[in-house]
Amino acid sequence: MNTFEKIYEVVKRIPKGYVASYGQVAALAGNRRWARVVGYALHANPDSEQIPCYRVVTKEGRVSEAFAFGGSNQQIKLLEADGITLVDGRVDMKKYQWDTPELYNY
């Protein structure tokens, strides 16, 4: 399995109503230093129906200005459709971050 495939497998696991940070996805995919690679992989997402890349945000809860599937406004709409409330364009990470106990120290 290549790096992008590992990243996609992690993103597929993010539950509806939750988000993960780029660094969190990178660590779960096997390398904490892949946060930027996660961004590249999501931009090249081959199947946005099955790989919910809109659920990945910055560690501060910001959406991507370069969201590949309609821009940041579309990412916000998709997050809101999942039941996630944004305040001033940010996701409350304490409330909505996917709990991955194996990464409490990431």
Secondary structure by P-SEA (a helix, b strand, c coil): ccaaaaaaaaaaaccccccccaaaaaaaaccccaaaaaaaaaaacccccccccccccccccccccccccccaaaaaaaaaaacccccccccccccccccccccccc
